[in-house]
Amino acid sequence: MKNMALWSKAKSMAEQTPPERNRYVDFLRALSILAVVIGHWLVAAPYIGSDGEVVGGHLLGILPWTQRLTWGFQVMPIFFLVGGYSNGVSWASTRDRNGHYSEWFASRIQRLINPVFPVLLVWAVFAFVATQIGMARETVRMAVSLALVPVWFLAVYLLVTALAPLTWNLWEKLGWGSWALLVAGAAAIDWLTLAQGVAYVNYLNFLFVWVGIHQLGYAWQQGRIPRGGQGALVALGAGMVLIALTVFGPYPIAMIGVPGAEITNSMPPTLALMVLGVTQTGLVLALEPWGRKLLDNITLWTATVLMNGMIMTVYLWHLTSYVLVMVLAWLAGGIGLRMAPGSSEWWWSRPVWFALYIAILLPLIATFARYERGMGAATRETPVPHLRLVIGMVAICVGLAMTAAISIASPEGVTGVRLWVVALPFIGAALVGFGPVYDRFKRLGRKPSGT
């Protein structure tokens, strides 16, 4: 009954969609997240070794030929492309009605960040309890780190979105020149890293590459990228450049990290990943006329609306469901974990494992999707002071980045939790003007200082 109610609500929203809305943008957003989920579930390949211990296998390292598949499954460029399209539309609208930046920022970021709060708290509680009952800290760290891998993307996307007014102004002034500058910047960073051995400078490509792809979203929104057959030519040309960079150039084939590899195209991103983004942009725009016509079907459009209403929940919890299934399999005597990854029986068993992941994920979605629909959206009479906005932004980004980089599970200390890492996103959200901490002030009849 609840599922029918959700579908009915989504259908009602779908039927009220304004005719000028580009439904294809929402479809690509949902499709890209689903591709990431499937890719994560497929690439992680733990198994029980001959010594009886669980080995954290990685399919790309076990079967090198699968690295080519990452050209299709690494679809974060599409998400940033869609983000550029949506952010361009919303910021232009905000500016036209003389809205202020903090209002725009809260409305764009709140739905992205709110679903993070429960997943952080759940795994922080797990780390604390597991530590207290004597579970090996390394085991705790492995479970927590795997479950919270997705948050790295949110830290980067949040920063790119925060810069959208600036990058939009650059696009208006320089057009394709703004994108060319970002491409040149990414190439220069790679040269410094690969040819000159300069350490740490490659982290700047988190901005050059992802902002560059985000910039393509502006171009799409303004109709300045060829579509249909011409889009296919863009994809073909960029694809040939990508082949040259990876087959004959210094970049690896895999578009995500491979254990033991000296170079990764994703962490931090490289020029090769930006070229993949151009290839995917050409491809999705080549298919846009067909896709928009297909989405006139109310059933498909309703499914797209429904998925977009829980998209961050699915993304944030899909590896939690994976970890839970692995734990249950291990507790059941290692059932299903004794097959060699990449073997024929391993491949044939994937549908069963996927069904189990989905079975665990569905109740998680039912429980936590409501957080995606808003917690404490604040309408402000005056803008949030810029300094506090910047501090809040930095706190959120650092908290999410540290969650992915060093984990919230601590190898020492009484609690077994890096409390400062968990706290930073909550504090940052309160400073920006939303989130559980902000809500708490409101329920007490108070407001955080500065609002």
LUMDOBA-725353 format. One record per residue (C-alpha): residue in one letter; x, y, z. Coordinates in steps of 0.5 Angstrom, whole numbers, plus 500, padded with zeros to 3 digits. Each point is the difference from the previous one (the first is absolute). Example, Ala and Ser with C-alpha at 12.3 -4.5 7.8 and 13.67 -1.06 7.14 Angstrom:
2
ATOM:a:525:491:516
ATOM:s:502:507:498
REM end
This chain:
451
ATOM:m:500:500:500
ATOM:k:506:505:502
ATOM:n:503:498:493
ATOM:m:494:502:496
ATOM:a:499:506:504
ATOM:l:507:502:498
ATOM:w:498:499:493
ATOM:s:494:504:500
ATOM:k:503:506:503
ATOM:a:506:499:495
ATOM:k:495:500:494
ATOM:s:496:506:503
ATOM:m:507:504:500
ATOM:a:501:497:493
ATOM:e:494:502:497
ATOM:q:501:507:503
ATOM:t:507:501:496
ATOM:p:500:506:497
ATOM:p:501:499:492
ATOM:e:506:504:500
ATOM:r:504:496:505
ATOM:n:505:496:496
ATOM:r:498:493:503
ATOM:y:507:497:497
ATOM:v:504:503:505
ATOM:d:496:497:506
ATOM:f:501:493:496
ATOM:l:507:501:499
ATOM:r:501:502:508
ATOM:a:496:493:502
ATOM:l:504:496:495
ATOM:s:507:502:502
ATOM:i:498:499:507
ATOM:l:498:493:498
ATOM:a:506:498:496
ATOM:v:504:502:506
ATOM:v:496:496:505
ATOM:i:501:494:495
ATOM:g:507:501:499
ATOM:h:502:500:507
ATOM:w:496:494:501
ATOM:l:504:496:495
ATOM:v:507:503:501
ATOM:a:500:498:507
ATOM:a:502:493:500
ATOM:p:502:497:507
ATOM:y:501:492:501
ATOM:i:502:496:505
ATOM:g:508:498:499
ATOM:s:503:493:501
ATOM:d:502:502:507
ATOM:g:492:501:502
ATOM:e:501:508:500
ATOM:v:496:505:496
ATOM:v:504:503:494
ATOM:g:497:507:498
ATOM:g:501:498:493
ATOM:h:499:505:494
ATOM:l:497:498:493
ATOM:l:504:505:496
ATOM:g:507:497:503
ATOM:i:498:493:500
ATOM:l:497:501:493
ATOM:p:504:505:496
ATOM:w:496:500:494
ATOM:t:494:503:504
ATOM:q:504:506:501
ATOM:r:497:502:493
ATOM:l:493:500:503
ATOM:t:501:506:504
ATOM:w:499:504:494
ATOM:g:493:498:501
ATOM:f:499:500:507
ATOM:q:504:506:502
ATOM:v:494:505:499
ATOM:m:502:505:505
ATOM:p:501:505:494
ATOM:i:493:499:498
ATOM:f:498:502:507
ATOM:f:504:506:500
ATOM:l:498:502:493
ATOM:v:493:499:502
ATOM:g:502:504:506
ATOM:g:502:506:496
ATOM:y:494:500:496
ATOM:s:495:500:506
ATOM:n:505:505:504
ATOM:g:500:505:494
ATOM:v:492:500:499
ATOM:s:499:501:508
ATOM:w:506:505:501
ATOM:a:497:504:494
ATOM:s:493:500:503
ATOM:t:503:502:507
ATOM:r:504:506:497
ATOM:d:494:502:495
ATOM:r:495:501:507
ATOM:n:506:503:504
ATOM:g:500:494:504
ATOM:h:507:500:505
ATOM:y:505:495:499
ATOM:s:499:496:507
ATOM:e:493:499:499
ATOM:w:502:497:493
ATOM:f:505:496:503
ATOM:a:496:497:506
ATOM:s:494:498:495
ATOM:r:505:497:495
ATOM:i:505:496:506
ATOM:q:495:498:505
ATOM:r:497:494:496
ATOM:l:507:498:499
ATOM:i:503:500:507
ATOM:n:494:499:504
ATOM:p:500:492:498
ATOM:v:507:500:503
ATOM:f:498:501:507
ATOM:p:497:494:501
ATOM:v:505:495:497
ATOM:l:506:504:504
ATOM:l:496:499:506
ATOM:v:498:493:499
ATOM:w:507:498:498
ATOM:a:503:504:506
ATOM:v:496:496:505
ATOM:f:502:494:497
ATOM:a:507:502:500
ATOM:f:499:502:508
ATOM:v:496:493:502
ATOM:a:505:496:496
ATOM:t:506:503:503
ATOM:q:497:499:507
ATOM:i:498:492:499
ATOM:g:507:499:498
ATOM:m:500:499:492
ATOM:a:507:501:497
ATOM:r:500:507:498
ATOM:e:503:499:493
ATOM:t:494:496:499
ATOM:v:496:506:502
ATOM:r:504:505:496
ATOM:m:499:495:494
ATOM:a:492:500:500
ATOM:v:499:507:502
ATOM:s:505:502:494
ATOM:l:497:496:495
ATOM:a:493:502:502
ATOM:l:501:508:500
ATOM:v:504:500:494
ATOM:p:495:504:496
ATOM:v:501:506:504
ATOM:w:506:502:496
ATOM:f:496:502:494
ATOM:l:495:504:505
ATOM:a:506:504:502
ATOM:v:503:502:493
ATOM:y:493:501:497
ATOM:l:498:505:506
ATOM:l:506:504:499
ATOM:v:499:500:492
ATOM:t:493:502:502
ATOM:a:502:506:504
ATOM:l:504:502:495
ATOM:a:494:500:495
ATOM:p:499:508:500
ATOM:l:507:501:499
ATOM:t:501:495:494
ATOM:w:493:502:497
ATOM:n:503:507:500
ATOM:l:506:498:496
ATOM:w:496:496:495
ATOM:e:496:506:499
ATOM:k:506:504:499
ATOM:l:505:495:496
ATOM:g:495:495:498
ATOM:w:504:494:497
ATOM:g:507:504:502
ATOM:s:498:498:508
ATOM:w:500:493:498
ATOM:a:506:500:496
ATOM:l:504:503:506
ATOM:l:497:495:504
ATOM:v:503:494:495
ATOM:a:507:504:500
ATOM:g:500:500:508
ATOM:a:498:493:500
ATOM:a:506:498:495
ATOM:a:505:505:503
ATOM:i:499:496:507
ATOM:d:500:493:497
ATOM:w:507:503:497
ATOM:l:503:502:506
ATOM:t:497:493:504
ATOM:l:503:495:494
ATOM:a:505:504:497
ATOM:q:503:504:506
ATOM:g:498:496:506
ATOM:v:498:506:504
ATOM:a:496:497:506
ATOM:y:493:501:502
ATOM:v:499:505:494
ATOM:n:495:495:497
ATOM:y:495:501:505
ATOM:l:498:507:496
ATOM:n:497:496:495
ATOM:f:494:498:504
ATOM:l:498:508:498
ATOM:f:503:500:493
ATOM:v:497:494:498
ATOM:w:493:500:503
ATOM:v:499:507:499
ATOM:g:502:499:493
ATOM:i:495:495:499
ATOM:h:495:504:504
ATOM:q:501:506:495
ATOM:l:498:495:495
ATOM:g:493:500:503
ATOM:y:500:507:499
ATOM:a:501:499:493
ATOM:w:495:495:499
ATOM:q:495:504:504
ATOM:q:501:506:495
ATOM:g:500:495:494
ATOM:r:507:501:498
ATOM:i:502:493:499
ATOM:p:498:496:494
ATOM:r:494:495:501
ATOM:g:498:494:496
ATOM:g:505:498:495
ATOM:q:505:506:501
ATOM:g:500:498:507
ATOM:a:502:493:498
ATOM:l:506:503:496
ATOM:v:502:503:507
ATOM:a:500:494:503
ATOM:l:504:496:495
ATOM:g:505:506:500
ATOM:a:501:500:507
ATOM:g:500:492:500
ATOM:m:506:500:496
ATOM:v:503:505:504
ATOM:l:499:496:506
ATOM:i:503:494:496
ATOM:a:506:503:499
ATOM:l:501:503:507
ATOM:t:499:493:503
ATOM:v:503:495:495
ATOM:f:506:504:497
ATOM:g:500:506:506
ATOM:p:502:499:507
ATOM:y:493:499:503
ATOM:p:497:493:502
ATOM:i:494:497:497
ATOM:a:496:500:506
ATOM:m:496:506:502
ATOM:i:499:498:507
ATOM:g:506:498:505
ATOM:v:503:493:499
ATOM:p:504:497:506
ATOM:g:507:501:499
ATOM:a:500:504:494
ATOM:e:505:506:500
ATOM:i:495:505:497
ATOM:t:493:501:501
ATOM:n:495:504:495
ATOM:s:495:501:506
ATOM:m:503:502:506
ATOM:p:502:505:499
ATOM:p:497:501:493
ATOM:t:505:501:494
ATOM:l:499:502:493
ATOM:a:498:494:497
ATOM:l:494:500:505
ATOM:m:498:507:497
ATOM:v:501:497:493
ATOM:l:495:494:502
ATOM:g:495:505:503
ATOM:v:500:504:493
ATOM:t:499:493:496
ATOM:q:494:498:505
ATOM:t:498:507:499
ATOM:g:500:499:492
ATOM:l:496:494:501
ATOM:v:495:502:505
ATOM:l:498:506:495
ATOM:a:500:495:494
ATOM:l:495:496:504
ATOM:e:496:506:502
ATOM:p:495:501:495
ATOM:w:498:493:501
ATOM:g:500:500:507
ATOM:r:496:506:501
ATOM:k:495:497:495
ATOM:l:500:493:504
ATOM:l:499:504:507
ATOM:d:493:502:497
ATOM:n:498:494:503
ATOM:i:497:501:506
ATOM:t:502:493:503
ATOM:l:507:501:499
ATOM:w:500:508:502
ATOM:t:496:498:507
ATOM:a:506:495:501
ATOM:t:505:505:499
ATOM:v:496:505:504
ATOM:l:500:495:506
ATOM:m:507:498:499
ATOM:n:502:507:500
ATOM:g:496:501:507
ATOM:m:505:495:503
ATOM:i:506:500:496
ATOM:m:505:502:506
ATOM:t:497:495:504
ATOM:v:502:495:495
ATOM:y:507:502:499
ATOM:l:501:501:507
ATOM:w:498:494:503
ATOM:h:501:495:494
ATOM:l:507:498:503
ATOM:t:497:499:507
ATOM:s:495:495:497
ATOM:y:506:497:497
ATOM:v:504:499:506
ATOM:l:494:497:504
ATOM:v:499:495:495
ATOM:m:508:498:500
ATOM:v:499:500:508
ATOM:l:494:495:500
ATOM:a:504:496:495
ATOM:w:506:499:504
ATOM:l:496:499:506
ATOM:a:496:494:496
ATOM:g:507:497:500
ATOM:g:502:503:494
ATOM:i:495:498:495
ATOM:g:501:503:493
ATOM:l:507:503:502
ATOM:r:504:494:498
ATOM:m:499:501:492
ATOM:a:506:503:497
ATOM:p:499:507:497
ATOM:g:499:500:493
ATOM:s:499:492:499
ATOM:s:494:498:496
ATOM:e:496:498:507
ATOM:w:501:507:503
ATOM:w:497:504:494
ATOM:w:494:495:500
ATOM:s:499:502:507
ATOM:r:500:507:499
ATOM:p:492:501:499
ATOM:v:499:496:507
ATOM:w:505:505:503
ATOM:f:497:506:497
ATOM:a:493:498:502
ATOM:l:503:499:507
ATOM:y:503:507:500
ATOM:i:493:503:497
ATOM:a:496:496:506
ATOM:i:504:503:505
ATOM:l:501:507:497
ATOM:l:492:501:499
ATOM:p:498:500:507
ATOM:l:506:505:501
ATOM:i:497:505:495
ATOM:a:493:499:503
ATOM:t:503:502:507
ATOM:f:505:506:498
ATOM:a:497:503:493
ATOM:r:496:505:504
ATOM:y:506:503:502
ATOM:e:502:502:493
ATOM:r:493:503:500
ATOM:g:502:506:504
ATOM:m:502:501:507
ATOM:g:500:507:503
ATOM:a:500:504:493
ATOM:a:500:508:502
ATOM:t:497:506:497
ATOM:r:505:505:502
ATOM:e:498:508:500
ATOM:t:507:501:500
ATOM:p:506:497:496
ATOM:v:505:495:505
ATOM:p:506:505:501
ATOM:h:505:498:494
ATOM:l:506:498:506
ATOM:r:495:495:503
ATOM:l:498:497:494
ATOM:v:507:499:497
ATOM:i:502:497:507
ATOM:g:494:495:500
ATOM:m:502:498:493
ATOM:v:507:498:502
ATOM:a:497:497:506
ATOM:i:496:495:496
ATOM:c:505:499:494
ATOM:v:505:498:505
ATOM:g:496:496:504
ATOM:l:497:496:494
ATOM:a:507:500:497
ATOM:m:503:497:507
ATOM:t:495:495:500
ATOM:a:502:497:494
ATOM:a:508:501:500
ATOM:i:501:498:508
ATOM:s:493:497:502
ATOM:i:496:502:506
ATOM:a:502:493:503
ATOM:s:506:502:505
ATOM:p:506:495:501
ATOM:e:501:503:507
ATOM:g:496:503:505
ATOM:v:495:498:505
ATOM:t:494:501:495
ATOM:g:503:497:494
ATOM:v:497:506:496
ATOM:r:503:506:497
ATOM:l:495:505:503
ATOM:w:502:506:497
ATOM:v:500:497:493
ATOM:v:492:498:502
ATOM:a:499:507:503
ATOM:l:503:504:494
ATOM:p:494:499:495
ATOM:f:495:502:505
ATOM:i:503:506:503
ATOM:g:501:502:493
ATOM:a:493:499:498
ATOM:a:498:504:506
ATOM:l:504:506:498
ATOM:v:497:500:493
ATOM:g:493:500:503
ATOM:f:497:493:500
ATOM:g:501:493:502
ATOM:p:499:496:507
ATOM:v:504:505:504
ATOM:y:496:506:497
ATOM:d:493:497:501
ATOM:r:502:499:507
ATOM:f:501:507:502
ATOM:k:494:502:496
ATOM:r:496:494:505
ATOM:l:503:504:506
ATOM:g:497:506:497
ATOM:r:507:503:499
ATOM:k:504:501:493
ATOM:p:507:499:499
ATOM:s:504:507:501
ATOM:g:501:504:494
ATOM:t:493:498:496
REM end
